[in-house]
Each structure stands twice: as structure tokens, then as C-alpha cells.
């Protein structure tokens, strides 16, 4: 099964389309903001691919949602998350956005990031790839190190962030030594890329 989360009016053929509103083409109506175990009416380990495009920035408490997605995901299931980058105007202008995300944010959906404190989160997603989409402009011809520095220090450098995560089952121990660097790919809207 492939699950399209927060689909809105973008109905994907061949996917189970889930939204909080019963719009035409929506297969499952679920309030993802109020996620608790069993909230999504799907069985454990039943989903192989998940898509959350411009959804997470609308969720006040993402950990319960990510734990519930982990429950329904098969071991190794792929989750693609698209969000506006936290230092972009897009992340803050929309009054329905309640949480910004940055390059290191997705690590906190995996157990190794909780080596210092236990907040009760029992999901485990490993970040396989992070893609930062940049608008065409002066950084197009810049070396990757300069692009990376601009992303860290300037506003409105990244238009969109795409994280590809993988469900880890059974969950890993909460140990700092299990954290690993994640490859970052810089993409330009014209198709040029750099790693």
C-alpha cells in the first residue's frame, strides 16, 4: 500500500489518499493533528511507501504522528517529506504553518537522537537523503561549500526541503554513537545538482 498523507485536492491514482477533510477522492479522513496509537485505521506494518508533501509544518505535535506512521509502516518503508525550509519566508508567511524545519530536524524522528532524554517517542525513522531545492540565482555557479555556507547563514536560500526517511524496525537504541551524517544534495530548480 502507498499512503498519501494530507492530500488535499491532489489525489494520486494508485495511492490511498488521506486528509482531514472529506474532499472528492479522499479515501481516508483522519485528523493527523490528534494522532494517537491506532488513530490511522490501517494495520501494523501495512504501508510500504508514504508521502507527506507540505503537511508536517501544519502539525503542532509531530512526534505522535511520526510514531503512528512508524506503526503502520513496513520495516524499511520509505517516507518522503516535503516542507518549506525553516529560514525561508514560505515557512513563516502562511498562518497555518506552526513549526519550521531545518536540515537537522529529521534526525529527531529516529531513536539515536534521544540519547540524552526520553520523551516517550517510540518511532524510528532513519534519514537516507536530504535534498535542498534552491531557486535559480547567483548560487547556481557557486561551489558546494559556498552553497552550504549560504544555507546555514542566510534567509530565503532554500525554497523547499525534501527528506527521504526509512522505517527502522525494530527500533534502535537511543545511543549517540548510532547517529550518522546524512548526505545532503543541493538541487536547483533548473535541474543542476551538487552533493
Secondary structure, 3 states (H helix, E strand, C coil): CEEEECCCCCCCCCCEEEECCCCCCCCEECCHHHCCCCCCCCCCCCEEEEEEECCHHHCCCHHHHHHHHHHHEEEEEEEEEEECECCCHHHHHCCCCCCCECCCHHHHHCHHHHCCCCCCCCCCEEEEEEEEEECCCHHHHCCHHHHHHHHHHCCCCEEEEEEEEEECCCCCCCCHHHCCCCCEEEEECCCCEEC
